[in-house]
Amino acid sequence: MNIHIKNGRLIDPKNRIDAVHDLFISAGKISAVGTAPAMFVADRVIDAHGLVVAPGLIDLAARLREPGYEYKATLESEMDAAAAGGITSLACPPDTDPPLDEPGLVEMLKQRARTLNQAHVYPVGALTQSLKGEELTEMAELTDAGCVAFSQADAPLTDTRVLMRAMQYAATFGFNVWLRPQDSFLARNGVAHDGEVATRLGLPAIPSCAETIALSTMLQLARATGVRLHICRISSAAGVEMVRAAKQQGLPITCDVSMNHIHLSEMDIGYFDANCHLVPPLRSLRDRDALRAALWDGTIDAMCSNHSPVDEDAKQLPFAEAEAGATGLELLLPLALKWAGQDKHALADALAKVTLQPAQVLGLDAGHLSVGAVADVCVFDPDTYWKIEPAALKSQGKNTPFIGMELQGKVRYTLVDGQVVYQSA
């Protein structure tokens, strides 16, 4: 299908374009920017006057809950949510049931996603069998099945010898290792940041050093093995400083942050708001501000949704007993825009954090609108406000700390492989 998107403000961080241009799509790829190619006849014309035409968003952490947790969400519901959020590619962690430690499971997930044809799904394979931290998985076979990296998700890996062997193996064959830094002993039974709010509310706490101690081990092993390491969901100012120093020393690492931690702190827990029970925990205002600054200066490479839909019953429990997690696919764009607006950053720079730079972390030729590139496109209205209410979310998980808030930025069209997969009413 030939599609002509006209009169839109085209923003492409890779090619440094921020101007009103027409976009032309043929056979699932970008065929021209600005002037129509020869013999081009549009099958569909989209008038994007007053709208932004950008690369489709790329999310580094979206739990689709299949297989095993369909009572929390289904692939159909979460792919609908991704399309509504302008997300055209996403990486899903391996903590399904069973975990993504067998090629057959990975192939099944990718086949299901291809059948729905709403977003590109990139599974992250389990680093150890059943995520138990004992025996390594067959990383080569999982890579052949479609895994783009290997991770423990939130499962602990306390045996540093196993972790070192995993990194050595991954480095030998060029595989990426994604790890979230948290010392499982220091964090055991904790549900909130070890600070003023946890003390006042009597909540079991997780100190910042739980992150930095684990991060120190990971960075030392990465230096020793030469593995390409991605730090997932950094949450503390001290952790940011360690990542910054490691990058300055030339260590081949990347890092991401959850959109929740860019905007929220421990103060938002209020009086036991279980929607703010997240992993990692919301930390201090100082930590939040350090994360915002690090995202801007490049210490943190990308912002992700950390989408973790939870069933309603699991969130109705007292804070310490409620299941951690929040929905996020449909909020990634407006929260990226909110960060840019509050800190007075250019729109193109904000979009780079959720398009081009996540693509680079994944090793994908995506997140841009170059001629010949796959036509994954997000068309959104940057000026429209919408209220975050459960009924407004397509995700099966309705829990988010932003319920009741009005956010700016509404997706109008999402295109994947040159096909319109979402159009707002």
ABEGO torsion letter per residue (X at the ends): XBBBBBGBBBBBAAAGBBBBBBBBBBGGBBABBGBBBBGBBBABBBBABGBBBBBBBBBABBBAGOBGAAAABBAAAAAAAAAAAGBABBBBBABBOBBBABAAAAAAAAAAAAAAGABBBBBBBBABBGGAGABBBBAAAAAAAGBABBBAEABBBABAAAAAAAAAAAAAAGBBBBBBBBBAAAABGBABBBBAAAAAAGBBBBBAAAAAAAAAAAAAAAAAAGBBBBBBGBABAAAAAAAAAAAAAGBBBBBBBBAAAAABBAAAAEBGBAAABBOBBBBBAAAAAAAAAAAAAGABABBBAGBBBBBAAAAABBAAABBBEBBAAAAAAAAAAAAAAAAGBBAAAAAAAABAAAAAAAGBBBGBABBGBBBBBBBBBAABBBBBBAAABABABABBAABGBBBBEBBABBBBGGBBABBBX
